[in-house]
Amino acid sequence: MVEDSYDHTKRKDQRTGTYKPKNIPVDDVMNEVIRTFSDAERIERKGKSAEVVVGKFTVSETLAIFKKRGYDHFVALTCIDLIEEDQFEMVYHLFSYGAKVHVYLKTRIDREGPSIDSVIEVFRPAITYEREIKEMFGVDFPGNPRLTQFILEDWEGPPPMLKDFDSIQYVQDHFGIKVRNPKTLPPKWKKAGDA
Amino acid sequence: MMDDFRATEIIFGPQHPGIHGNFGTRLELEGDLVHRARMVPGYLHRAFEKLMEQRTWMQNVAIVPRICVPDPDVNEQAYAMAIEDIMGIEVPRRADYIRTIILELSRIASHLMSLGGLGGAIGLYTMPMWVNGERDYILDLMEQLTGARVYHIFIWPGGVRWDIPDNWPRKVNKVLDHIETMLPHYYSLFFESKVTDARLKGLAPFDSRWAVEHGVTGPNLRATGFEMDVRRFDPYAAYEDIDFDVVTRREGDGLARALVRWNEVRQSIRIIRQALEDIPGGEHRAKTPPPLAFMVPPGDSYARVESSKGEYGYYVVSKGGKYPYRVHVRGPSFTHGIDVLEQLLPGNEISDVALITGTLEVCPPDIDR
């Protein structure tokens, strides 16, 4: 017999009514964010979207404000390797089902020893995005319990999505394939100080 | 604490015949109940995001549809929309209508295929045979229009590659008529079966609040009673001019998710008929730079579309020049297939694992990319 050590009817009991999205204009929320955090800066965008740049340490609190005001659909988390500025840009995409506005919340972190606090306490879906970024860019997310191997099995090389990871060189070194016609190759990105 | 001597760990997939696509699950079992599930993706990793940074803007049009096999056109549409937004290209209205027709044909094929997969998972093997026959008619239509059956590479930044042939709308209508007459047969085969009722009713239910908190989108979200469809709240292509219903169910269980897909097939037929009727004349493509000299000014944009599986999005970053700086693909299965499944599976029987994956319509290629 199986011990009933876990309750598998729990989720059925949690079904409490329907969800009603809040419709709060993005300008109000932006003003609140800018009032609360002195380093937050709003950037104008066209269309039904808004952009705000915040400091690395206030991301969780800013996301919590947005979530409370109805921007509760966590769309995605994107990491961009800005190698020329020696930084990573993290873009948190949020959406409000009520106001129907897309919010880009951006922050910059250093490229050396990259680390930013996990936001899974605020937005649960971030858990998988952070896990992927840890593997592909090497960014650490303190507070995320699932930063385990994701899709690169037995990978020993550097994080492959970094701009200075040369995939053609890697293929030539590891699989013995000579890449012909190098004139058609895209530009290589280098750090500002490198020759 | 779980008793170590009674726990069994099995690896379910990617070779298991019941698993939905090429990914695996590590299941910890107590008897035949799942105690803990850990998804193992990565079998389809083709490094598309990295590859796209090393190909020109127009070469990438041929790469993006490969990200989702059953529903490839949403990729082309979202990628094109993101570039059009950065470049400020105004797409001709005729191109919008042609895009709408293609996207909806693709949705019908994808929904029918997923219902066929569910039929296979519960032992109704007639269902996958029949629906794949219908899908083939749609692939024939695509072949006539685009020259390709599965990956069409037809929706370009600025419009579509060429105009629809003269006799094509008549053939589309013929296929739609056929599918419409067959739909009641499928209903009695699948939804009136006692097996479907016993297996899908009450399977892995969740409510709207739980769904929004966990990033569930698309038909799976609408099956909880929340009327939310990208085609309605953030209309793209020609959807704002077209009259259609957003299909919802209140139950939020496996049967509701299947029924939402089922009813969306009818709505898609309705949309295609209206689009064919109202399609305006004019150009099918805006004036854009030639493909070899296609440059996108610096900027970034996120474009979302409603795929048959949920919200599909492309976040495109350009720093100017011939190559994208970063393209991030937000597939619906990235949340459905990892975190949501890991939370839904515990407590269910092992025989339901493939079925829950099927009702969520997890598409592993858009997890791996």
Chai-1 contact restraints between the chains, C-beta under 6 A:
chainA,res_idxA,chainB,res_idxB,connection_type,confidence,min_distance_angstrom,max_distance_angstrom,comment,restraint_id
A,V2,B,E30,contact,1.0,0.0,6.0,A-B,restraint_1
A,V2,B,G31,contact,1.0,0.0,6.0,A-B,restraint_2
A,V2,B,L33,contact,1.0,0.0,6.0,A-B,restraint_3
A,H8,B,G347,contact,1.0,0.0,6.0,A-B,restraint_4
A,R15,B,D207,contact,1.0,0.0,6.0,A-B,restraint_5
A,T18,B,S208,contact,1.0,0.0,6.0,A-B,restraint_6
A,T18,B,G225,contact,1.0,0.0,6.0,A-B,restraint_7
A,Y19,B,S208,contact,1.0,0.0,6.0,A-B,restraint_8
A,Y19,B,R209,contact,1.0,0.0,6.0,A-B,restraint_9
A,Y19,B,V212,contact,1.0,0.0,6.0,A-B,restraint_10
A,Y19,B,F226,contact,1.0,0.0,6.0,A-B,restraint_11
A,D72,B,V212,contact,1.0,0.0,6.0,A-B,restraint_12
A,F74,B,G215,contact,1.0,0.0,6.0,A-B,restraint_13
A,A76,B,R330,contact,1.0,0.0,6.0,A-B,restraint_14
A,T78,B,Y315,contact,1.0,0.0,6.0,A-B,restraint_15
A,T78,B,H328,contact,1.0,0.0,6.0,A-B,restraint_16
A,I80,B,V317,contact,1.0,0.0,6.0,A-B,restraint_17
A,I80,B,R326,contact,1.0,0.0,6.0,A-B,restraint_18
A,H93,B,Y302,contact,1.0,0.0,6.0,A-B,restraint_19
A,Y97,B,M228,contact,1.0,0.0,6.0,A-B,restraint_20
A,K100,B,F233,contact,1.0,0.0,6.0,A-B,restraint_21
A,R124,B,E213,contact,1.0,0.0,6.0,A-B,restraint_22
A,R124,B,H214,contact,1.0,0.0,6.0,A-B,restraint_23
A,P125,B,G215,contact,1.0,0.0,6.0,A-B,restraint_24
A,P125,B,T335,contact,1.0,0.0,6.0,A-B,restraint_25
A,I127,B,D339,contact,1.0,0.0,6.0,A-B,restraint_26
A,T128,B,I338,contact,1.0,0.0,6.0,A-B,restraint_27
A,T128,B,D339,contact,1.0,0.0,6.0,A-B,restraint_28
A,I151,B,P41,contact,1.0,0.0,6.0,A-B,restraint_29
A,I151,B,G42,contact,1.0,0.0,6.0,A-B,restraint_30
A,I151,B,H45,contact,1.0,0.0,6.0,A-B,restraint_31
A,I151,B,D368,contact,1.0,0.0,6.0,A-B,restraint_32
A,E153,B,G42,contact,1.0,0.0,6.0,A-B,restraint_33
A,M161,B,K50,contact,1.0,0.0,6.0,A-B,restraint_34
A,P186,B,Q54,contact,1.0,0.0,6.0,A-B,restraint_35
A,P186,B,Y323,contact,1.0,0.0,6.0,A-B,restraint_36
